[in-house]
Amino acid sequence: MKKQKLILISFFFLLFNNIPSVSSDHNYFLISGKAKIIDGDTLKINNKKIRFSGIDAPESYFFGKKQLCVLNDVKILCGKLSKEKLIEKIGNQIVNCRIEKNKDQYSRLIGECFVKSKSLSVFMVKNGYAFDYPKYSNGKFRKHQIYAKKFSLGLWQMQFEYPWIWRKKNR
């Protein structure tokens, strides 16, 4: 009976605490906690910078430059807009990220992050505030991008450059 109570208490503690956690597996590991949003495809949890794998969002700050989009002849800070949408989506909720073993070229952790089991990458692409990044996605988010483009959601109602093209021009 004591063993069952201990297991139940342990389960309850793990399920209902808000303490950030790290666990491991063969192909990935998990990081959970409150997030600080860096931009539309990057955040920090427990002071660890995590870049969303397979998507790319406009730059809010890249070598001192901010990416602009144009809507009805008005210039818009689309990197800032993308970041704000991610902040709005996450709010004060716990974010859970599945981190891949390999880091990106800037030594950031890369992975897919979720709020209440919903992918933030899917949310950002499907609502038009980030893009499927073909170089790294293997088309994982392509159908969500097609949806956003079809319904002119988010950045798809503006003139923009894909972030990877914009970065190449602004290094």
C-alpha positions as a printed Julia matrix, in Angstrom:
171×3 Matrix{Float64}:
  0.0    0.0     0.0
  2.84   2.44    0.83
  4.42   1.74   -2.56
  1.14   2.5    -4.36
  0.76   5.79   -2.45
  4.32   6.77   -3.3
  3.74   6.03   -6.98
  0.47   7.99   -6.93
  2.08  10.98   -5.18
  5.02  10.91   -7.61
  2.66  10.77  -10.59
  0.58  13.65   -9.2
  3.7   15.76   -8.61
  5.05  15.15  -12.11
  1.7   15.79  -13.75
  0.72  18.98  -11.97
  3.9   20.87  -11.18
  5.06  23.79  -13.29
  8.73  23.17  -12.72
 10.59  23.12  -16.04
 11.85  19.68  -16.86
 14.37  17.97  -19.07
 14.12  14.32  -20.05
 15.87  12.23  -22.64
 15.26   9.61  -25.33
 17.34   8.05  -28.09
 16.37  10.52  -30.86
 15.49  13.67  -28.95
 15.12  15.16  -25.5
 12.43  17.34  -23.96
 12.62  20.82  -22.48
  9.57  22.31  -20.79
  8.88  25.59  -19.06
  7.89  29.21  -19.46
  9.17  30.67  -22.71
 10.73  34.01  -23.57
 10.02  34.72  -27.25
 13.0   35.87  -29.31
 11.23  36.0   -32.68
  8.64  34.1   -34.73
 10.68  30.89  -34.82
 12.97  31.13  -31.78
 12.41  31.15  -28.03
 14.24  30.56  -24.77
 13.31  28.12  -22.03
 15.52  27.78  -18.95
 17.99  30.13  -20.65
 18.36  27.68  -23.58
 17.76  29.17  -27.03
 15.57  26.92  -29.2
 15.07  27.41  -32.94
 11.98  25.79  -34.45
 13.04  23.11  -36.92
 11.67  23.14  -40.46
 10.15  26.63  -40.46
 11.46  30.14  -40.96
  9.93  33.42  -39.79
 10.75  37.0   -40.83
 13.63  38.59  -38.96
 12.9   41.0   -36.14
 16.62  41.79  -35.76
 19.38  40.47  -38.02
 22.78  42.15  -37.95
 21.08  45.39  -36.92
 18.39  45.15  -39.61
 14.65  44.49  -39.36
 12.75  42.72  -42.11
  9.96  44.74  -43.72
  6.88  43.65  -45.64
  4.49  45.91  -47.55
  0.71  46.04  -47.21
 -1.2   48.63  -49.28
  1.99  50.67  -49.8
  2.62  50.71  -46.02
  5.86  49.22  -44.68
  5.32  46.78  -41.83
  7.89  45.25  -39.5
  6.88  41.71  -40.38
  9.51  40.16  -38.08
  7.96  42.04  -35.17
  4.48  41.02  -36.3
  5.5   37.35  -36.44
  7.06  37.56  -32.97
  3.92  39.21  -31.56
  1.71  36.42  -32.94
  3.88  33.79  -31.23
  3.79  35.75  -27.95
  0.01  36.01  -28.24
 -0.34  32.27  -28.96
  1.82  31.15  -26.04
  0.68  33.69  -23.47
  1.73  32.53  -20.03
  1.42  28.82  -20.82
  4.04  26.11  -20.4
  5.85  25.23  -23.64
  7.12  21.7   -24.29
  9.85  21.26  -26.89
 11.14  18.07  -28.51
 14.79  18.9   -29.1
 16.79  17.18  -31.81
 20.26  15.84  -31.01
 22.09  18.1   -33.47
 22.32  21.87  -33.12
 22.01  24.37  -35.97
 24.86  26.31  -37.57
 24.63  28.98  -34.83
 24.84  26.34  -32.03
 21.18  26.77  -31.11
 19.07  23.84  -30.05
 16.55  22.92  -32.75
 13.21  21.25  -32.24
  9.46  21.42  -32.41
  7.62  23.13  -29.57
  4.07  22.63  -28.34
  1.48  24.26  -26.12
 -1.19  21.84  -24.88
  0.06  19.28  -27.46
 -0.5   21.75  -30.36
  2.53  22.47  -32.54
  3.63  26.1   -32.5
  5.32  25.57  -35.87
  2.06  24.39  -37.45
  0.25  27.37  -35.87
  2.77  29.89  -37.2
  2.85  28.48  -40.74
 -0.89  27.76  -41.02
 -1.71  31.31  -39.91
  0.81  32.83  -42.31
  3.37  34.21  -39.84
  6.17  31.76  -40.72
  7.03  29.59  -43.71
  7.81  25.99  -44.45
 11.62  26.02  -44.81
 12.2   23.53  -47.65
 15.95  23.29  -47.03
 15.27  21.73  -43.6
 11.62  20.63  -43.47
 11.32  17.86  -46.06
  7.94  19.48  -46.77
  6.62  18.78  -43.25
  4.75  22.1   -43.09
  4.02  22.54  -46.82
  0.29  21.74  -46.58
 -0.11  24.33  -43.8
  1.66  26.92  -45.95
 -0.57  26.11  -48.92
 -3.59  26.69  -46.64
 -2.28  30.07  -45.42
 -1.45  31.18  -48.95
 -4.84  30.05  -50.32
 -6.71  32.12  -47.72
 -4.23  35.07  -47.74
 -3.53  34.71  -44.05
 -0.9   36.69  -42.16
  2.04  37.64  -44.35
  0.4   36.14  -47.43
 -1.72  39.28  -47.73
  1.48  41.35  -48.03
  4.47  41.69  -50.3
  7.39  39.91  -48.64
 10.61  38.07  -49.23
 11.11  34.64  -47.75
 13.34  35.12  -44.7
 16.15  32.92  -46.07
 16.31  35.12  -49.2
 16.11  38.34  -47.18
 18.96  37.19  -44.88
 21.17  36.34  -47.84
 20.71  39.9   -49.19
 21.25  41.53  -45.77
 24.36  39.88  -44.36
